[in-house]
Amino acid sequence: MMKKTVFGTISALLILLSSVIFSCSFFSDSLNEPVKDYFKEYTETASVIQYEISTKDILTDNARTLCVPSYNDIEIIFYMINPQRFIFTAGNSMILSFPNLNTDGFSETEKEKMNILLKSIRLTQDETDTTILHLTYPSEFLVAAETGLEISPSIQLFHPVSRANFGTFKPLTLKSNSPPPPVYGAVVYKDAQSGTYVVCLNMPSKGLLQGIHRDIKTITIENGTLGRKTSSAVTVNDDGTFSFAENSFSVGEPDSSLSAAGAEFSVYGQPATFKTGDKFSNENTEYIISLTDTAGLSSSVSTSVYSIKLNEITVKDKNGETVSAGSEIQQDEGSSYATLTFIPSQTATDEHTGETKDTSDSQIVYEIYQGTDDTGKVLYNGKNSGGKISLKIPAGTIFLRVYAHKDLFADSQPAEFGINVLKTTLFVSPDGNDLENNGSENSPYATISKAIAEFSDITVQNQINLLGNITQPEEIVISEPNANVTINGSTLNGNNFGFTGNISSKGNLAIKDCTVNGSVKTSGMLTVYGKTSVTGGITFETDGLFIIYDPAENPLENVAKIIFAEGTNYRKGCDILKPKDGKTLTQADCNRFTLASDRYVIKVRDDGSAGYITMSGGSLYPEIEKDITFTLNKQGEVPEYSRGETISVSAIFTNGEGNSVDCTGDMTDWKIVILCNDIQVKTSSSNIIKMDTAWPSGFYQLYISAKYDDIVYSVDWSLYYY
């Protein structure tokens, strides 16, 4: 089937607009107010006026309703009138619903699953063009809505600030419905007793009929030479078996008295036969076999008396390696799917004449199941228009049935086997579900702990992608010393998500673009990169560790406090910070980390190769034991400041003989940061900072640092503001 793009337009609005432009009478004095109202409506509001569906297969059922298949995600683009360039937020100023989605015939479990999948449907505004909205239906939702459920979207828009209702828009009527799978392996046999032809075929498997294609209604076989058609009603039973109404059709394998006219018949799935009544002839008679469902969608294949059998297809993974029964396949990088490519044989040989035929344009027909055989859940099925095809296969145990088809040829022997797609990339969302979902982007887990437990092999390179801020606290444990896990909070649209929880890791842990509202305890390798901060600090539990840090990717002022567990042997001169991928560190990079002891700081090595521990608080010259301390202009264990008051900081130099002197003027690179609930609210690059009169009363944190002889000294304070 050729690629098809469907456009739809709310034409009444455009017609009205043209009448405004070209009708002079519209601007008469008596109509000045309607003109004003009109331009107010269409210059100060927003509305959906047009849509576009771009997909390979779009069909129309008996009711003239657009139907989309379920084997791939479907995107609809909506075009708007939005002269004010309003920015709409999903769930707030932009509400998506599906008022005609009727699940009355579903069980309670199926209804619950549908409600979960509904949350995976995404409506977003284009990042560069405010007149475009993107609606994406995930394949998993479309499969659940198969056999013709109406999935028409309703979009309600509100003013982003005033919440004025711009209206509800229902731009199109849409259903999720795929055409029936084609019959497999159709060939022509001879009945010598009657001197007539018999068509042998395999109806779709029980799994397909019981699952998403239980709505098949009729089968039709047409003699393409004579133009004669014979049809029979088809009844699909609850267990996926079937029966025919017409006696010329029968269920089961061909009688042993029959013989092949061309290619031999191979039994796969559910065999059936049709007695054509056509007498033997010298012509290569063509037969067209069609299945039609209750919505009027159909699929057709053709075979002929002297058909040539196609050779088997080849299955390749993303690296071009051949996939066979029992293969273990890793997911694509950053994806919850593994890409497989199915390639038809380039040629086939006529056994009777020895002639070689070009079969490179053969169609690929596929059935993909979750499980070990075709009794498992149907993930998707379909066919392409010819040539090789690449499909995204979800993680887990997967059963494939894939073969090549070319009209007037006999179908190839199916590639029919199980594989295991390793779970190496999993997704976690605040709307996820640890019990029902499979960890894919469209079916995420709710917790990081569940994702870690579900990795197929914790020792290979695994990644957890966050789809939102995970605020439910959890204790996250990575107990395998050879583990390799990355927790990634970054998204394609620039969001950086975080999570709440304490991590204990014995393996290789990387954290990217995450705000960790908790602590990290590590006895293995730790990499911190992207815009990452750890509010509860990073504890080294054993000796010889260091943090790998990417200075170029993290602009945050405070990354983490480093803590050494009791019994660890860290002392002056130990490297504890190293740059990622051979980059170099600066002192500013080191300053983003603090040590639990205020008598130590991290200093960069001259070549930028590491950050090491050195003394603060009086050890510029260890033999003399000099010391520098900071004091505030208000004293007390928790100093109190009133609204609008100024805080000033002094630095006091003390040597080993007890002599003290104010060295405030000798300090450089001053920095004062005021935080409220760990959120930065104000900074200063001098030793003076003024409190804001608009701040609420309460406790605040004060971070102070300054440099003396190339060594940075720092301290943290708590203060009360009223």
Buried (B, 14 or more C-beta within 10 A) or exposed (E): BEEEEBEBEBEEBEEEBEEBEEEEEBEEEEEEEEEEEBEEEBEEBBBBBBBBBBBBBBBBBEEEBBBBBBBBBBBBBBBBBBEEEBEBEEEEBBBBBBEBBEBEEBEEEEEEBBEBBBBBBBBBBEEEEBBBBBBBBBBBBBBBBBBBBBBBBBBBBBBBEEEEEBEEBBBBBBBBBBBBBBBBBBBBBBBEEEEBBBBBBBBBBBBBBBBBBBBBBBBBBBBBBEEEEBBBEBEBEEEBBBEBEBEBBBEEBBEEEBEBBBBEBBEBBBBBBBBBBBEBEEEBBBBBBBBBBBBBBBBBBBBBBBBBBBBBBBBBBBEEEEBEEEBEBBBBEEBBBBBBBBBBBEEBBBEEEEEEEEBEEBBBBBBBBBBEEBBBEBBBBBBBEBEBBBBBBBBBEBBBBBBBBBBBBBBBBBBBBBBBBBBBBBBBBBEBBBEBBBBBBBBBBBBBBBBBEBBBBBBEBBBBBBBBBBEEEBEBBBEBEEBBBBBBBBBEEEEBBBBBBBBBBBBBBBBBBBBBBBBBBBBBBBBBBBBBBBBBBBBBBEEEBBBBBBBEBBEEBBBBBBBBBEEBEBEEEBBBBBBBEEBBBEBEBBBBBBBEBBEBBBBBBEEBBBBBBBBBBBBBEEEEBBBBBBBBEEEEEEBEBEEEEEBBBBBBBBBEEEEEEEBBEBBEBBBBBBBBEEEBBBEBEEBEBBBEEEBEEEEBBBBBBBBBEEBBBBBBBEBBBE
